[in-house]
Amino acid sequence: MFRQSVTQTPVLAQAVSQQMNLVNTNTRYLHPSFEALKSKLQSTLPPLPPGDTWKVVLTNSGSESNDLALRVASSRNGPKATLVTTEHGYHGHTELLIKASPYKLKKLGASGPDEGTRWLRAPLVRGRDGAEDFLRDVDVTMKGLRRPTVIYEIGMSVAGCVIPPEGYLSRLEERVREADGLLIFDCVQTGCGRFGKGKWWGFEGHGAVPDMVTVGKPLGGGVAVSALAVRASTLDAFEATGVEYFNTFG
């Protein structure tokens, strides 16, 4: 379920070769394939309130998608916004993402979150036993925050495929909305239908709608194409900075 790449076959190799002969891999230049891919991704995402819509930014890795998500959040919430992540969570290998990844920080000797960061307990639940404890942990961790940035790794691959209990993600979204924060669902490992059961995203069926969703290279079947999906209302502040973003897919 959590393989990072796709096993190469002659059919896949031929398809990739044909595609590389067709597409320009620099997003500064218009190409119909970019818009076709973005449109298909938008169609898989949950409905948003009237007046808002999903925008898709193409990247080249899960790390870049998550890094860009935190940059977008910083533009809207401010550079000193509290970052809420999950114990054992892993979001990528850039400097910004290491600070958001307790899985990595613990290897560097961290025993707990730094100032300006809070860690949710990983919701390691067997059946319904103990689920209420983790729902309370969401309430306690989010208490008193104003405009936090919350990044949650759906499935938590390095922690051992942790599926949140019923009501957990919806409770998390409720607390984020109350705090006027932003909610990022990291679906690098659980996008593209990896959970099966007719679901494209690992958070489907949990009653929560994030502000941003990230996906990694599984989007390109092993080719360096990934994406960040973000609400237009969330992206406005980042676009207002005038910092151009583009990608060449490596």
C-alpha positions in Angstrom: 0.0 0.0 0.0 2.8 2.4 0.9 5.3 1.7 -1.9 7.1 4.9 -2.9 7.4 4.1 -6.6 5.7 2.1 -9.3 7.3 -1.1 -10.5 8.5 -0.5 -14.1 7.0 -2.6 -16.8 7.5 -2.4 -20.6 4.0 -1.0 -21.0 4.6 1.7 -18.4 8.0 2.5 -19.7 6.6 3.0 -23.2 3.8 5.2 -21.9 6.2 7.4 -20.0 8.5 7.7 -23.0 5.6 8.8 -25.2 4.4 11.3 -22.6 7.9 12.8 -22.3 7.9 13.4 -26.1 4.6 15.3 -25.8 4.8 17.6 -22.8 6.8 20.6 -21.8 7.7 20.2 -18.1 7.9 23.9 -17.2 4.7 25.2 -15.6 5.6 28.8 -16.7 4.5 27.8 -20.2 0.9 26.9 -21.0 0.2 23.4 -22.1 -3.2 21.6 -22.2 -2.0 18.6 -20.3 -1.4 20.7 -17.2 -4.9 22.0 -17.2 -6.3 18.6 -17.9 -4.5 17.1 -14.9 -5.5 19.9 -12.6 -9.1 19.6 -13.7 -9.2 15.9 -13.0 -7.7 16.5 -9.5 -10.2 19.2 -8.8 -13.0 16.8 -9.6 -11.9 14.4 -6.9 -11.9 17.0 -4.1 -14.8 17.7 -1.7 -17.2 20.6 -2.4 -16.4 23.9 -1.0 -18.7 26.8 0.3 -20.2 29.0 -2.5 -17.8 31.5 -3.8 -14.7 29.3 -3.1 -13.0 26.8 -5.4 -10.0 24.5 -5.5 -6.8 25.5 -7.2 -4.1 23.1 -8.1 -0.4 23.8 -8.2 1.9 21.2 -9.8 5.1 20.3 -8.0 7.8 17.6 -8.4 7.7 15.7 -5.0 5.7 15.2 -1.8 8.3 17.3 0.0 7.9 20.2 -2.3 4.1 20.0 -2.1 4.2 20.1 1.7 6.9 22.8 1.8 4.8 25.0 -0.5 1.7 24.3 1.7 3.5 25.6 4.8 4.7 28.7 2.8 1.1 29.4 1.7 -0.1 29.0 5.3 2.6 31.4 6.5 1.5 34.0 4.0 -2.1 33.8 5.4 -1.5 33.1 9.1 1.8 35.0 9.6 5.4 33.7 10.1 4.9 33.3 13.9 1.7 31.2 13.7 1.7 28.1 15.9 2.4 25.0 14.0 0.4 21.9 15.0 1.7 18.5 13.8 1.4 14.9 15.0 3.7 12.8 17.1 5.5 10.4 14.8 4.4 12.4 11.8 6.7 12.8 8.8 6.2 15.4 6.0 9.4 15.6 4.1 13.1 16.4 4.1 13.3 20.1 3.5 14.5 22.2 6.5 11.0 23.6 6.9 9.4 20.1 6.9 12.0 18.6 9.3 10.7 21.1 11.9 7.2 19.9 11.2 8.1 16.2 11.5 8.4 14.8 15.0 9.6 11.5 13.5 12.8 13.2 12.3 13.1 15.6 15.3 13.2 12.7 17.7 16.1 11.3 15.8 17.8 14.6 16.4 17.3 14.4 20.1 14.0 16.3 20.5 11.9 15.1 23.4 9.0 17.3 22.7 7.8 20.3 20.6 9.8 23.5 20.4 8.3 26.9 21.2 5.7 27.8 18.6 4.9 24.2 17.9 2.4 21.7 19.4 2.2 18.0 18.8 -1.0 16.0 18.7 -0.8 12.5 20.1 -0.8 9.9 17.3 -4.3 8.4 17.4 -3.2 4.8 17.9 -6.6 3.2 18.4 -7.7 -0.4 18.3 -11.4 -0.5 17.5 -13.3 2.0 19.6 -11.1 1.5 22.7 -9.5 4.8 23.7 -10.9 6.8 20.8 -12.4 9.4 23.2 -9.0 10.1 24.7 -7.6 11.2 21.4 -10.7 13.4 20.7 -10.0 15.1 24.0 -6.3 15.4 23.0 -7.4 17.4 20.0 -9.4 19.8 22.2 -6.5 20.2 24.7 -3.8 20.7 22.0 -5.8 23.3 20.1 -7.0 25.2 23.1 -6.2 28.9 23.1 -4.6 29.0 19.6 -5.3 31.8 17.2 -4.7 31.2 13.5 -2.6 28.1 13.8 -1.3 26.0 10.9 -2.3 22.4 11.4 -0.7 19.7 9.2 -1.9 16.1 9.6 -0.4 13.1 7.8 -3.2 10.9 6.6 -2.3 7.3 7.3 1.0 8.2 9.0 3.1 5.8 7.0 6.3 5.8 9.1 4.2 5.4 12.3 2.7 2.2 11.0 -0.4 3.1 9.0 -2.4 4.9 11.7 -6.0 5.3 10.7 -7.7 8.0 12.9 -10.9 6.9 14.8 -14.3 7.9 13.7 -14.9 11.6 14.4 -11.2 12.5 14.8 -10.6 14.4 11.6 -13.9 16.2 11.9 -13.2 17.2 15.5 -9.8 18.5 14.3 -11.4 20.6 11.5 -13.9 22.0 14.0 -11.1 23.2 16.3 -9.2 24.7 13.4 -12.2 26.6 12.2 -12.9 27.9 15.7 -9.3 29.2 15.9 -9.5 30.7 12.3 -6.5 28.5 11.3 -5.6 26.4 8.3 -5.8 22.7 8.0 -3.5 20.8 5.7 -4.0 17.1 4.9 -0.8 15.4 3.8 -1.9 12.7 1.4 1.5 12.0 -0.1 1.2 8.4 1.0 -2.6 8.0 0.9 -3.7 9.9 -2.2 -4.3 8.4 -5.7 -6.7 5.7 -4.4 -4.1 3.9 -2.2 -6.7 3.2 0.5 -9.0 1.5 -2.0 -12.8 1.2 -1.5 -13.5 3.8 -4.3 -11.8 6.6 -2.4 -9.2 8.8 -4.1 -8.1 10.5 -0.9 -7.3 8.9 2.5 -9.5 11.4 4.4 -12.7 10.7 2.4 -15.5 9.4 4.6 -14.2 11.2 7.7 -16.4 14.2 7.4 -13.6 16.8 7.2 -12.7 19.2 4.5 -9.2 20.7 4.7 -7.9 24.0 3.3 -5.0 22.3 1.5 -4.3 18.7 0.3 -0.9 17.5 -0.8 0.0 14.6 -3.1 3.4 13.1 -4.1 5.0 11.3 -7.0 2.4 8.5 -7.0 0.4 11.1 -9.0 2.8 10.6 -11.9 3.2 6.8 -11.5 6.8 7.3 -10.4 7.5 10.3 -12.6 8.3 13.5 -10.8 4.9 15.1 -10.9 3.1 16.0 -7.6 0.6 18.6 -6.5 -0.8 20.9 -3.9 -4.6 21.5 -4.0 -5.5 24.6 -2.1 -8.7 26.7 -1.6 -8.6 29.8 -3.7 -9.5 31.8 -0.6 -6.5 30.4 1.2 -4.1 31.0 -1.8 -5.0 34.7 -2.1 -2.5 35.9 0.5 0.4 34.0 -1.0 -0.4 35.3 -4.5 -0.5 38.8 -3.1 3.1 38.6 -2.1 4.1 38.6 -5.8 6.5 35.7 -5.2 6.3 33.7 -8.4 6.1 30.0 -8.1 6.8 27.6 -11.0 8.2 24.1 -11.4 10.2 22.2 -14.0 9.4 18.7 -12.6 13.1 18.1 -12.1 
